[in-house]
Amino acid sequence: MTPDDSDVEFEDILENENKEFMPEESVDYGATKKIMQGILNQLSEEQRLCVLMYYYEELSISEIADTLDCSTGTVKSRLNYARKYIKNEVENLEKKGTKLYSIAPLPFLVWMLRSQENTVQVQATEKEVWQAIQDKDGVVTEAKDIDDNAKHSRQIESQKAEQKTAKETVQQAAKNSGKVAVKTGAKGIATKIVAGVVAVALVGTGVGLGYMKQQKATVRDEGIIENTSGDEKKESKNELEALYDLYDKVDFDYIARLISYFPYFESADKLTDDELTGIYYEIFENEYLTKGAELDDYAHTDRVVISNDQIISQNGYNWKFKKSALDQFMQISGISKTPEDLDLSSMVSVDEDGYTANYQYAGERGVSTFKTKIVSQQVDEENCEIVVGIERNEIPGWAYSDDEGSKTQGTITIIPADNDYGYEIKSYKNGYPRVAKNVQSIKDDILSNYDKLLDEAKILGDYTYKKEDEDTIIEKVSYGAALQCIRGKGHLITNDDEVQDSDYLENISYYDPEKAIEACELAGVMKDETKYERVETDQFTFDQATRQYEIKGDGNGNESYPSEEAYFLRTEVNEKKKQVKVYYLSRDDEEDGTVDNFKRGTITVEPKANSWGYAITSIKTEEWNDEYSVKIKQIEEEANKLSDYGDSVVASEIMRAVAQGEEYWVSQMKEFVTEAENKYPEYKDEIEKAQEDYWSGVEGEVNEILNDPDQVGNSMLSPARVNSVGTELEGAIRRSYFIVGNLLMDYKIEAIQ
């Protein structure tokens, strides 16, 4: 080990192990080896890889961190967790009567790996090992037969392709294992297995993604993992890497402002002169309405596409702009015609010095306000494009609120271009993007939208997507998502999606059918218009032609849709299977204030070309019945009692009761954090810091509420007072479930990072 490992307190580091392992002392360790291999396989791929690289390859902490592109603290965390997990599993097995001969776990593990390395195995054994790797990890695609033991002594040659991080790691693993093999005279199968295991682990954790993304690893009979697709594959990989670099450079905020001026188009050169004239007219008009008009009624700042340094002078209604004022707009939009090629004489004149705009009549025609926001952005690897999902709300000049606007959805496609910015818009089309996301993008999206995913899980219950069940899924999800909204707990469909006021006398609500379709897509149903032409049940009517989505009733008393609460725990990515698993805890609220039906759930999500970029393929739940579910139940019910204000209509009494419940939950959350710190004393500082960061975020939300003029009031039950207490209460509950589910019930210390 190198000096940078001196601060790592591993009680099982080989040099510092107080009990030397002597396998040749007449004990048959065959069964023990199988047990230890099973324990090793229970570790996450990230942890298993760190164990292999640290204990087997003898890489330093910093070398592992550099290779895996993570911090040294993360490496230490994974190694410490793995060490404790292995040691605890060994101790638990011995307590249950399994004879492990008081082994020191990690020294035994390293000996076990090296004993496999130092044994020249026959052809059949080698094929079995490779098949096991192939079956488990799905990366190795070819394993050729070995005719004789001579082939087992081949050295692994240097890779000939470019030296990317992932490839260098594989080479180093092979090189290191080769050194050990030289000492024992057994070089072939050992180096192949180690190189394969490390490569598999790398692919499984997404390390070296830029290198692995476009290349499939093939294991040759020499054990070399190499590029099998030649110059064409390399060129494709380079294009993709360049596209990801370009993605980081795209000014998406400017894209959103720019696109607010455009109708849908296949390509900019197909826009008519009338359309282009209107676009330029609005751009110049917006400059005055945003930067020069005295009236505050115009909300056009999110449409500015000309920077202030392009304005030469502002003299009353007459403004002078540089000739370069529209350069960025034209290059990024792909428009080739300038105002000089069109007739803008009613407002704009052009000379060699630039543009002169006369704003005497600006705004008289009742200019609409456009509020455009980006809802998604991603790289489409298959087509080598960047796709952006846009929601645009056009609010007429006479409107009094955003609710009177007209919302549209669009997809902007961006491609590389030979201009000053390196990219341009290829097209702007109706509807959200329908591109399958990669698993890392899915994970990032879920972390921002897990409430929607959990809402879907509450509706579906235990679930496996089957195409023949789509009609049932549509009915169940459409109704369930609307009911969640009506009950004030919806994220799939919200009050903003209500297209007209509810009919309270008839108990009917009206929503945008597009949101119900999106909810169905999340469950795996593709947006096939024929499926949504008209769906009618006793509970709702869904008519795509008339844009009519009527929900009948409020769902109260409907046992099919219980008042379930679900709490997010973590996500785990499986690059090999192209899956993201989402873990959560849930329970049901009963009308009498009790809670019941505690469950642990796992949602499996896979890429899919729909409005989300992914879809749920399965949901599995199991009963959650342990000491922590019992404790949580007690806390929930005690908090409900404290919050119960009975029949009181006195505002101060109501707020006092609600605050008591909130304070109780906060105290219980702190106790869970303390218990976690005691369980992981080596991570006490990290847990403490994570908790501080989390709660400061909650307090930030509370401060925003208390300073929101629309919520502040003199009443004890003002929205500001009620919502601030509710935010803290919900924050404490979520965090309590998070700590319990990740750190106390399980050993997922990495979740706090």
C-alpha positions in Angstrom: 0.0 0.0 0.0 1.1 3.5 -0.7 1.5 6.4 1.8 -1.8 7.9 0.9 -3.5 4.9 2.5 -2.1 5.7 6.0 -5.2 7.6 7.1 -7.5 4.7 6.3 -8.4 2.7 9.4 -9.1 -0.7 8.0 -8.8 -3.3 10.8 -8.6 -5.9 8.1 -5.8 -4.4 5.9 -3.4 -7.3 5.3 -0.3 -5.7 6.8 -2.1 -4.8 10.0 -4.2 -7.9 10.4 -3.6 -9.2 13.9 -4.4 -12.7 13.0 -2.4 -14.3 10.2 -4.3 -16.6 7.9 -2.6 -20.0 7.3 -4.7 -22.0 4.9 -2.4 -25.0 4.7 -3.0 -26.0 8.4 -4.9 -29.1 7.3 -8.4 -27.6 7.1 -10.5 -28.1 3.9 -11.6 -24.6 3.0 -13.7 -25.5 0.0 -17.1 -24.8 1.6 -15.7 -21.7 3.3 -14.6 -20.4 -0.1 -18.1 -20.9 -1.5 -19.6 -19.0 1.4 -17.1 -16.1 1.1 -17.8 -15.9 -2.6 -21.5 -15.7 -1.9 -20.9 -12.9 0.6 -18.7 -11.0 -1.9 -21.5 -11.3 -4.5 -23.9 -9.6 -2.1 -22.0 -6.4 -2.2 -23.0 -3.7 -4.7 -20.9 -3.7 -7.9 -19.3 -0.4 -6.8 -18.2 -1.9 -3.5 -17.1 -5.2 -5.0 -15.0 -3.4 -7.5 -13.3 -1.3 -4.8 -12.5 -4.4 -2.8 -11.0 -6.1 -5.9 -8.9 -3.1 -6.8 -7.7 -2.4 -3.3 -7.1 -5.8 -1.8 -6.4 -7.8 -4.9 -4.8 -5.4 -7.3 -3.3 -3.5 -4.5 -4.1 -0.1 -6.0 -4.0 2.9 -3.6 -7.0 4.8 -2.5 -6.1 7.8 -4.8 -5.5 5.4 -7.8 -8.9 3.9 -7.3 -10.5 7.3 -7.0 -8.8 8.5 -10.2 -9.8 5.4 -12.0 -13.5 5.5 -10.9 -13.7 9.3 -11.2 -14.9 9.7 -7.6 -13.5 11.2 -4.4 -11.1 9.4 -2.1 -13.8 9.7 0.6 -16.2 7.7 -1.6 -13.6 5.0 -2.1 -13.0 4.8 1.7 -16.7 4.7 2.3 -17.2 1.8 -0.1 -14.3 -0.1 1.4 -15.3 0.5 5.0 -18.9 -0.6 4.2 -17.6 -3.7 2.4 -15.3 -4.6 5.2 -18.0 -4.2 7.9 -20.6 -6.0 5.8 -18.3 -9.0 5.1 -17.2 -9.2 8.8 -20.8 -8.9 10.1 -21.9 -11.6 7.7 -19.1 -14.0 8.8 -20.0 -13.3 12.5 -23.7 -13.9 11.8 -23.0 -17.1 10.0 -20.9 -18.4 12.9 -23.6 -17.4 15.4 -26.0 -19.6 13.4 -23.6 -22.5 13.6 -21.8 -22.3 10.3 -18.2 -23.3 10.9 -15.8 -20.8 9.3 -12.8 -21.7 11.6 -12.5 -18.1 13.0 -11.1 -16.8 9.7 -10.1 -13.2 9.3 -12.5 -12.4 6.5 -10.6 -10.1 4.2 -7.3 -12.0 4.3 -9.2 -15.2 3.6 -10.9 -13.4 0.7 -7.7 -12.3 -0.9 -6.2 -15.8 -0.4 -9.3 -17.2 -2.0 -8.9 -15.0 -5.1 -5.2 -15.7 -5.4 -5.7 -19.4 -4.9 -8.0 -19.4 -7.9 -5.3 -17.5 -9.7 -2.5 -19.9 -8.8 -4.4 -23.0 -9.9 -4.0 -24.0 -13.6 -7.4 -25.4 -14.3 -8.6 -27.6 -17.1 -10.4 -26.5 -20.1 -13.9 -27.3 -18.8 -13.3 -25.4 -15.6 -12.1 -22.4 -17.4 -15.2 -22.4 -19.7 -17.4 -22.7 -16.6 -15.7 -19.7 -15.0 -16.2 -17.6 -18.1 -19.8 -18.7 -18.5 -20.5 -17.7 -14.9 -19.1 -14.2 -15.5 -21.1 -14.0 -18.7 -24.4 -15.1 -17.1 -24.0 -12.8 -14.1 -22.9 -9.6 -15.8 -24.0 -9.9 -19.4 -20.8 -8.2 -20.8 -18.5 -11.0 -21.9 -19.7 -12.0 -25.3 -17.3 -14.6 -26.4 -15.0 -17.3 -24.7 -13.1 -19.6 -27.0 -11.9 -23.0 -26.0 -8.4 -23.6 -24.8 -6.8 -26.5 -26.5 -3.9 -27.1 -24.1 -2.2 -25.7 -21.0 0.3 -23.8 -23.2 -2.3 -21.2 -24.0 -2.8 -20.7 -20.2 0.7 -19.1 -20.1 0.2 -16.4 -22.7 0.9 -12.9 -21.5 -1.9 -10.3 -22.1 -0.6 -7.8 -24.7 -1.0 -4.1 -24.5 -4.2 -2.6 -25.9 -3.8 -1.0 -29.3 -6.7 1.4 -29.2 -6.6 4.8 -27.5 -5.8 4.9 -23.8 -9.0 5.7 -22.1 -9.4 5.4 -18.4 -11.6 2.3 -18.4 -9.2 0.5 -20.8 -6.1 1.5 -18.8 -7.7 0.1 -15.7 -8.4 -3.3 -17.4 -4.8 -3.4 -18.7 -3.4 -2.5 -15.2 -5.5 -5.3 -13.7 -4.2 -7.8 -16.2 -0.6 -6.5 -15.7 -0.8 -6.8 -11.9 -2.3 -10.2 -11.9 0.3 -11.3 -14.4 3.1 -10.3 -12.1 1.7 -12.6 -9.4 1.2 -15.4 -11.9 4.9 -15.2 -13.0 5.9 -16.2 -9.5 3.7 -19.3 -9.5 4.0 -20.3 -13.1 0.3 -20.0 -13.8 -0.4 -17.0 -16.0 -3.2 -17.7 -18.4 -6.6 -18.2 -16.8 -5.8 -16.0 -13.8 -5.1 -12.9 -15.8 -8.1 -13.5 -18.0 -10.5 -13.9 -15.0 -9.1 -10.8 -13.2 -9.2 -8.6 -16.4 -12.7 -9.8 -17.1 -14.0 -9.3 -13.6 -12.5 -5.7 -13.4 -13.9 -4.9 -16.9 -17.3 -6.3 -16.0 -17.3 -4.3 -12.8 -16.3 -1.1 -14.7 -19.1 -1.5 -17.2 -21.6 -2.4 -14.5 -20.9 0.8 -12.6 -20.8 3.1 -15.6 -17.1 4.0 -15.1 -15.4 5.1 -18.3 -18.8 5.7 -19.9 -17.4 7.7 -22.7 -15.2 4.7 -23.7 -17.7 1.9 -23.1 -20.7 3.6 -24.5 -20.2 2.8 -28.1 -18.0 -0.3 -27.8 -18.9 -3.8 -26.9 -16.2 -5.8 -25.0 -15.2 -9.1 -26.5 -12.9 -11.5 -24.6 -10.6 -13.3 -26.9 -8.8 -16.6 -26.2 -5.8 -14.5 -25.1 -8.0 -12.7 -22.6 -7.7 -9.4 -24.4 -10.6 -7.0 -24.2 -10.5 -5.0 -27.4 -12.4 -2.9 -29.9 -14.0 -5.2 -32.4 -15.5 -2.6 -34.8 -12.5 -0.8 -36.2 -12.3 2.7 -37.6 -16.0 3.0 -38.2 -16.8 2.3 -34.6 -14.1 4.7 -33.4 -15.4 7.4 -35.6 -18.9 6.9 -34.2 -17.6 7.0 -30.7 -15.7 10.2 -31.4 -18.8 11.8 -32.8 -20.8 10.8 -29.7 -18.2 12.2 -27.4 -18.1 15.4 -29.4 -21.9 15.6 -29.0 -21.7 15.3 -25.3 -19.1 18.0 -25.2 -21.4 20.2 -27.3 -24.3 19.4 -24.9 -22.3 21.0 -22.1 -21.9 24.2 -24.2 -25.4 24.7 -25.4 -27.1 27.8 -23.8 -30.5 26.2 -23.1 -31.8 29.4 -21.5 -31.2 31.3 -24.7 -32.8 28.4 -26.7 -35.9 28.8 -24.6 -36.1 32.5 -25.2 -35.4 32.2 -28.9 -38.0 29.5 -29.6 -40.8 31.7 -28.1 -40.9 33.6 -31.4 -41.3 30.6 -33.7 -44.1 28.5 -35.0 -43.4 24.8 -35.4 -41.1 24.1 -38.4 -39.3 21.2 -40.1 -36.3 23.4 -40.9 -35.7 27.2 -40.7 -35.3 27.5 -44.5 -38.9 26.4 -44.9 -40.3 29.3 -42.9 -42.3 31.7 -45.1 -41.3 35.4 -45.6 -44.5 36.4 -43.7 -43.5 34.2 -40.8 -39.9 35.5 -40.7 -41.2 39.1 -40.9 -43.4 38.5 -37.9 -40.5 36.9 -36.0 -38.2 39.9 -36.6 -40.9 42.4 -35.9 -41.7 40.7 -32.5 -38.0 40.6 -31.6 -37.4 44.3 -32.0 -40.8 45.2 -30.5 -39.9 43.0 -27.4 -36.7 45.0 -26.9 -38.7 48.2 -26.3 -41.4 46.5 -24.3 -38.8 44.9 -22.1 -36.2 47.5 -21.7 -37.8 50.8 -22.6 -41.6 50.8 -21.9 -42.7 52.6 -18.7 -45.6 50.2 -18.2 -45.0 47.2 -15.9 -47.7 45.2 -17.6 -45.4 43.5 -20.0 -43.6 40.3 -18.8 -41.3 39.8 -21.7 -37.9 39.4 -20.1 -37.9 35.7 -20.8 -38.0 36.5 -24.6 -34.9 38.8 -24.8 -32.5 37.5 -27.6 -30.5 40.8 -28.2 -27.9 41.6 -25.5 -27.6 45.1 -24.1 -24.1 45.6 -25.7 -25.8 45.5 -29.1 -27.8 48.7 -28.4 -26.0 51.8 -29.7 -28.5 54.4 -28.5 -32.0 54.9 -27.1 -33.5 58.2 -28.0 -37.2 58.2 -27.1 -39.0 56.0 -29.6 -35.9 55.7 -31.8 -33.4 53.0 -30.9 -30.2 52.2 -32.8 -28.8 48.6 -32.8 -25.5 47.3 -34.1 -25.5 45.3 -37.4 -24.4 42.3 -35.3 -27.5 42.5 -33.0 -29.1 39.5 -34.6 -26.0 37.4 -35.3 -26.5 35.0 -32.4 -30.2 34.6 -33.0 -29.7 33.9 -36.7 -26.8 31.4 -36.3 -28.5 29.4 -33.6 -32.0 29.4 -35.2 -30.6 28.6 -38.6 -32.3 31.5 -40.3 -30.5 32.7 -43.4 -32.7 35.7 -44.3 -31.9 39.0 -42.6 -34.3 41.9 -42.0 -32.8 43.5 -45.1 -34.3 40.7 -47.2 -37.8 41.3 -45.8 -40.2 44.2 -45.4 -40.0 45.5 -41.8 -40.4 49.2 -42.8 -43.3 49.8 -40.5 -40.9 49.5 -37.5 -37.3 48.7 -38.6 -35.0 50.3 -41.1 -31.5 49.1 -42.1 -28.3 50.9 -43.1 -24.6 50.1 -43.2 -24.3 51.0 -39.5 -27.1 48.7 -38.3 -30.8 48.7 -37.4 -33.0 51.6 -36.4 -36.3 50.8 -34.7 -39.1 53.2 -34.3 -41.3 52.2 -31.3 -44.0 54.9 -31.5 -46.7 52.3 -32.0 -45.1 49.4 -30.1 -47.6 47.3 -28.2 -50.7 48.8 -29.7 -51.8 45.6 -31.3 -52.1 43.8 -27.9 -48.9 41.8 -27.6 -49.2 38.4 -26.0 -46.8 37.3 -23.3 -44.9 34.1 -23.8 -43.7 32.1 -20.9 -41.5 29.3 -22.2 -39.8 26.7 -20.0 -37.6 23.7 -20.7 -39.0 20.5 -19.3 -36.3 18.1 -20.5 -33.0 18.1 -22.3 -30.9 15.1 -23.4 -28.6 13.6 -26.0 -30.3 11.3 -28.6 -27.4 8.9 -29.1 -29.0 7.0 -31.8 -29.5 10.0 -34.1 -26.5 12.0 -32.7 -28.8 15.0 -31.8 -29.7 17.0 -28.8 -33.4 17.1 -28.0 -35.1 19.6 -25.8 -38.7 19.4 -24.5 -40.4 22.8 -24.3 -43.7 24.0 -22.7 -44.9 27.3 -23.9 -47.7 29.3 -22.4 -49.1 32.2 -24.6 -51.0 34.6 -22.5 -53.1 37.1 -24.5 -52.5 40.8 -23.8 -56.0 41.2 -22.3 -55.6 38.3 -19.9 -55.5 38.9 -16.2 -53.6 35.7 -15.2 -51.5 32.9 -16.5 -54.5 30.6 -16.2 -56.0 32.2 -19.3 -53.1 31.3 -21.4 -52.8 28.6 -24.0 -50.2 25.9 -23.3 -48.4 24.0 -26.0 -45.7 21.4 -26.0 -42.8 21.2 -28.4 -39.5 19.4 -29.2 -36.5 21.3 -30.3 -33.8 19.3 -32.1 -30.3 20.7 -32.0 -27.4 19.6 -34.2 -23.7 20.5 -34.6 -23.1 23.4 -36.9 -20.2 25.3 -38.4 -20.8 28.6 -36.8 -19.6 30.7 -33.9 -21.5 28.6 -31.4 -21.0 25.1 -32.8 -24.7 24.3 -33.0 -28.0 25.3 -34.5 -31.7 24.3 -34.3 -32.6 21.7 -36.8 -36.4 21.6 -36.2 -39.1 22.6 -33.7 -42.0 20.2 -33.7 -45.3 19.7 -31.8 -45.3 17.4 -28.8 -42.7 16.4 -26.2 -39.5 14.5 -27.2 -40.0 10.7 -27.6 -36.4 9.5 -27.1 -35.3 6.7 -24.8 -32.9 8.1 -22.2 -29.8 6.4 -21.0 -29.9 5.0 -17.5 -27.8 7.8 -15.9 -30.1 10.4 -17.4 -33.1 8.4 -16.1 -31.6 8.3 -12.6 -31.0 12.1 -12.7 -34.6 12.7 -13.9 -36.1 10.4 -11.2 -34.2 12.2 -8.5 -36.0 15.4 -9.6 -39.4 13.7 -10.2 -39.6 10.8 -7.8 -42.9 12.1 -6.4 -44.5 11.4 -9.8 -43.0 7.9 -9.9 -44.2 7.1 -6.4 -47.7 8.4 -7.3 -47.7 6.0 -10.2 -46.6 3.1 -7.9 -49.4 3.9 -5.5 -51.9 3.6 -8.3 -50.5 0.5 -9.9 -49.6 -1.6 -6.8 -47.7 -4.8 -7.6 -47.3 -4.6 -11.3 -45.7 -6.1 -14.4 -46.3 -4.4 -17.7 -48.1 -6.5 -20.2 -49.3 -5.2 -23.6 -52.6 -7.1 -23.4 -53.4 -5.2 -20.1 -53.1 -1.7 -21.6 -56.9 -1.0 -21.7 -57.1 -1.8 -18.0 -53.9 0.3 -17.3 -55.4 3.3 -19.0 -58.5 3.2 -17.0 -56.7 2.6 -13.7 -54.0 5.2 -14.2 -56.2 7.9 -15.7 -58.7 7.7 -12.9 -56.1 7.2 -10.1 -54.0 10.2 -11.2 -57.0 12.5 -11.3 -58.2 11.3 -7.9 -54.8 12.1 -6.4 -55.1 15.6 -7.7 -58.7 16.0 -6.4 -57.5 14.9 -2.9 -54.7 17.5 -3.1 -51.9 15.0 -3.2 -51.3 14.6 -6.9 -48.1 15.2 -8.9 -49.0 13.4 -12.1 -52.0 15.7 -12.6 -52.1 18.9 -10.7 -54.6 21.8 -10.3 -52.7 23.6 -13.0 -53.9 21.0 -15.4 -57.6 21.8 -14.7 -59.0 23.1 -18.1 -62.2 24.5 -16.6 -63.7 25.1 -13.1 -65.1 22.0 -11.4 -68.8 21.6 -11.3 -69.3 21.2 -7.6 -73.0 20.6 -7.8 -72.5 17.6 -10.1 -69.2 16.7 -8.4 -67.3 16.7 -11.8 -63.8 17.9 -12.4 -62.3 18.7 -15.8 -58.6 18.1 -16.7 -56.2 18.2 -19.7 -56.3 14.7 -21.2 -52.7 15.0 -22.3 -51.6 14.7 -18.6 -53.5 11.5 -18.2 -51.8 10.1 -21.4 -48.4 11.0 -20.0 -49.3 9.2 -16.7 -50.2 6.1 -18.8 -46.9 6.3 -20.7 -45.0 6.2 -17.5 -46.8 2.8 -16.9 -45.5 1.6 -20.3 -48.5 2.3 -22.5 -47.4 4.0 -25.7 -49.2 7.2 -27.0 -51.4 5.5 -29.6 -54.2 7.9 -30.4 -56.6 5.0 -31.1 -56.3 3.8 -27.5 -57.4 7.2 -26.2 -60.1 8.2 -28.7 -62.8 7.6 -26.2 -62.6 5.8 -22.9 -65.7 5.8 -20.7 -66.3 4.2 -17.3 -68.7 4.9 -14.5 -66.0 7.1 -12.9 -64.7 9.2 -15.8 -65.1 10.1 -19.5 -62.0 10.5 -21.6 -62.6 12.0 -25.1 -59.6 12.9 -27.1 -61.5 14.5 -30.0 -63.3 17.0 -27.8 -60.3 17.3 -25.4 -62.8 16.3 -22.7 -61.5 14.5 -19.5 -64.3 14.5 -16.9 -63.8 12.9 -13.5 -66.9 12.0 -11.6 -66.9 12.1 -7.8 -64.1 12.7 -5.4 -63.1 9.1 -4.7 -63.9 9.2 -1.1 -64.8 5.7 0.1 -63.3 4.1 -2.9 -61.3 1.2 -1.5 -59.5 0.7 -4.7 -57.6 3.9 -4.1 -56.6 4.0 -0.4 -54.9 7.0 1.1 -51.4 5.7 0.7 -48.2 7.6 1.4 -44.9 6.5 -0.2 -41.4 7.7 0.7 -38.4 7.7 -1.6 -35.2 5.9 -0.4 -32.7 5.7 -3.3 -32.0 4.7 -6.9 -29.6 2.0 -8.1 -28.4 1.9 -11.7 -27.7 -1.3 -13.6 -25.8 -0.4 -16.8 -25.7 -4.0 -18.0 -29.4 -4.6 -17.9 -30.2 -0.9 -18.7 -32.4 -0.6 -15.6 -32.8 1.8 -12.8 -34.3 0.5 -9.6 -36.1 2.8 -7.2 -36.6 1.8 -3.6 -39.2 3.2 -1.3 -41.3 2.6 1.8 -45.1 3.1 2.1 -48.0 2.8 4.5 -51.7 3.6 4.5 -53.5 6.3 6.4 -56.8 5.2 8.1 -59.7 7.6 8.8 -59.4 7.1 12.5 -55.8 8.4 12.6 -54.1 5.0 12.7 -51.6 3.8 10.1 -51.3 0.4 8.6 -50.2 -1.8 5.7 -46.5 -1.0 5.9 -44.6 -2.1 2.7 -41.2 -2.0 1.1 -41.3 -1.4 -2.6 -39.0 -1.7 -5.6 -39.8 0.0 -8.9 -37.9 -1.1 -12.0 -37.6 1.4 -14.8 -36.2 1.0 -18.3 -35.5 3.3 -21.2 -38.4 3.8 -23.6 -39.1 6.2 -26.4 -42.0 8.1 -24.9 -42.6 11.6 -23.4 -40.6 10.5 -20.3 -37.7 8.7 -22.0 -38.4 5.7 -19.7 -41.2 3.6 -18.3 -42.0 1.3 -15.4 -41.7 -2.3 -16.2 -42.5 -3.8 -12.8 -43.3 -2.9 -9.2 -42.7 -5.4 -6.4 -43.8 -4.9 -2.8 -43.4 -6.9 0.3 -44.7 -6.6 3.8 -42.6 -4.3 6.0 -42.8 -5.8 9.5 -39.9 -5.3 11.7 -38.9 -3.2 14.8 -38.7 0.0 12.7 -42.2 -0.4 11.1 -43.5 -0.9 14.6 -41.6 2.2 15.8 -42.7 4.3 12.8 -46.3 3.2 13.4 -46.2 4.4 17.0 -44.7 7.7 16.0 -47.2 8.3 13.2 -50.2 7.6 15.5 -48.8 9.7 18.4 -48.2 12.6 16.1 -51.7 12.3 14.8 -53.1 12.5 18.3 -51.0 15.5 19.1 -52.2 17.2 15.9 -55.8 16.5 16.5 -57.7 19.7 17.3 -61.1 18.0 17.6 -64.1 20.2 16.8 -62.3 23.4 17.7 -62.7 26.3 15.3 -60.3 28.6 17.2 -57.4 29.4 14.9 -54.8 29.5 17.7 -55.9 26.1 19.0 -55.8 24.5 15.6 -52.3 25.9 14.9 -51.0 24.9 18.3 -52.2 21.3 17.8 -50.7 21.1 14.3 -47.4 22.6 15.6 -47.2 19.9 18.3 -47.4 17.2 15.8 -44.7 18.9 13.7 -42.4 19.4 16.7 -42.8 15.7 17.7 -41.8 14.5 14.2 -38.8 16.8 14.2 -37.6 15.3 17.6 -38.1 11.8 16.3 -36.2 12.6 13.1 -33.3 13.8 15.3 -33.4 10.5 17.3 -33.2 8.5 14.1 -30.2 10.5 12.9 -28.4 10.0 16.3 -29.1 6.2 16.0 -27.6 6.2 12.6 -24.5 8.1 13.8 -24.1 5.5 16.6 -24.4 2.7 14.1 -21.8 4.2 11.8 -19.4 6.0 14.1 -16.8 6.3 11.3 -19.3 8.2 9.2 -20.6 10.4 12.0 -19.3 13.6 10.4 -20.7 12.7 7.0 -24.2 11.9 8.4 -24.2 15.1 10.5 -23.2 17.2 7.5 -25.8 15.5 5.2 -28.5 16.2 7.8 -27.5 19.8 8.2 -27.6 20.3 4.4 -31.0 18.6 4.2 -32.6 20.6 7.0 -31.1 23.9 5.7 -32.9 23.2 2.4 -36.2 22.6 4.3 -35.7 25.9 6.2 -35.0 27.7 2.9 -38.4 26.5 1.6 -40.0 27.7 4.9 -38.4 31.1 4.6 -39.6 31.5 1.0 -43.2 30.7 2.1 -43.0 33.2 5.0 -41.8 35.9 2.7 -44.2 35.2 -0.1 -46.6 38.2 -0.1 -49.3 36.0 -1.6 -49.3 33.8 1.4 -48.6 36.2 4.3 -51.6 37.3 6.3 -52.7 38.4 9.8 -54.7 35.3 10.5 -53.3 32.5 12.6 -54.4 30.3 9.7 -52.8 32.3 7.0 -51.4 30.3 4.1 -47.9 31.3 5.2 -48.3 30.0 8.7 -50.1 26.8 7.7 -47.8 25.9 4.8 -44.6 26.7 6.7 -45.5 24.2 9.5 -46.7 21.7 6.9 -43.4 22.0 5.0 -41.3 21.3 8.1 -43.7 18.4 9.1 -43.4 16.8 5.7 -39.6 17.4 5.7 -39.2 15.6 9.0 -41.3 12.7 8.0 -39.5 12.2 4.7 -36.1 12.4 6.3 -37.1 9.9 9.0 -38.2 7.3 6.5 -35.1 8.0 4.5 -32.8 7.4 7.5 -34.7 4.3 8.6 -34.9 2.7 5.2 -31.3 3.4 4.1 -29.2 3.4 7.2 -31.0 1.6 10.0 -32.9 -1.2 8.2 -30.2 -1.5 5.5 -26.5 -0.7 5.1 -26.8 1.9 2.4 -24.5 4.6 3.9 -23.7 5.8 0.3 -27.3 7.0 0.0 -26.5 10.1 2.1 -23.8 11.1 -0.3 
